[in-house]
Amino acid sequence: MSLEKIDKEFVLSSYGRDYTNFIKGKGSKLYSEDGREYIDFASGIGVSSVGHGNERLSSAICSQVSNLIHTSNLQVIEPQALLAQKIVELSGYDMRCFFGNSGAEANEAAIKIARKYGETAFDKKRYKIITLEHSFHGRTITTVKATGQESFHTPHFSPYPDGFSYVGSVDDIYPQIDDETVAVMIELVQGEGGVEPFEVETIQNLAKELKSRGVLLIVDEVQTGVYRTGEFLASNLYDIEPDIVTLAKGLGGGVPIGVAMTRLKDIFSPGDHGSTFGGNYLSTRAGLTVVEILQDSHQKGEISSTIEYFRTKLDSAIERYPNLFTHSVGVGLMLGLRAIDSTIQQRVYTQGFESGLILLKAGRNTVRFLPPLVITKEEIDEGFERFEKAISTI
Ligand SMILES: Cc1ncc(COP(=O)(O)O)c(C=O)c1O
């Protein structure tokens, strides 16, 4: 049986899946079984932050797993404690961390933190969380309900948990706050919603207003975190102090991990929350090594020069193809091109793949770029050559 047939026979079809079989990766290049080479401008949807086959990461993982992969959270886990310390120090916030295995789990933990705060800090219980209409926060029953896109709230999975409401813009948050509102949850750059960054001033005003009204600010940095926007957190770039921040995706470089960090340092007591695998030796050793690699690269100015170079290439593509794209969007290495419509978006994506370039789609009409943060200039050049080749046929 072919791999495609096995997959179709035994794996539930929750993804619209392509059947190219990748068998190796090096840097920002992927190689398929049929001998083709692809430039990876997607990082497995913002995950492979240190590229593929990174030697420092793979040797740290190999030496960790040959000693110890897992014990349990009933004992202290050295790389977990060290990763928590590292993340907190790099964030610049006075926080503590909870470790899970994915972005959705990180956001679940954030919601539980907010709800416990709402239950314990006020005379009248607060539990409502406001999110934005184009947001994306995950696929569990609660995080899909936190996701503000109606299309995700299909009746197939109802009933959903109460307590979530959605607004179209940051300005619409203010009138929505009532005496049962405990938190606002936002992405500073909406990823799945179309690579849409908010204005710095808008977010700073929101943070100030929420603080004055005792409403928590949860920043979902599952996609924007760990240097994706050029700083360790997008919250650092926006110069705000959130109450809760969630991370996942790029943190493990491909090893599943999620984190909710909060300034409510004593919110949980033993038994309030937990995860069998969360924060184990494998994932936190990987996370620690990824953060060390990226911290080095950030300190040397490499990430910022890569961002600048990538952005220049993207802007020049726009200038030459005004018939396909209206403008570029995004920050850092979380970038997009707004296609004139969804047909062009799909054709750029498909033709890109045909030309050996892995791109992503976001929102209705955005072609999205989330390259590894360690991508080289040569790989960027090669990727854009393939991009030009792909779009010249449209
Ligand atoms: C902003 C944001 N939050 C949460 C999630 C969910 O993360 P995961 O798929 O790891 O559960 C995603 C995934 O795309 C995301 O982009």
The ligand as a Gaussian input file, in Angstrom:
#p B3LYP/6-31G(d) Opt

LIG

0 1
 C       -1.993000      32.474000      18.234000
 C       -2.214000      31.011000      18.384000
 N       -2.716000      30.533000      19.534000
 C       -2.907000      29.212000      19.725000
 C       -2.639000      28.300000      18.719000
 C       -2.862000      26.839000      18.955000
 O       -1.644000      26.187000      19.080000
 P       -1.547000      24.589000      18.956000
 O       -1.907000      24.234000      17.557000
 O       -0.132000      24.280000      19.323000
 O       -2.514000      24.026000      19.941000
 C       -2.115000      28.760000      17.506000
 C       -1.829000      27.819000      16.409000
 O       -1.772000      28.164000      15.257000
 C       -1.896000      30.141000      17.327000
 O       -1.411000      30.640000      16.184000

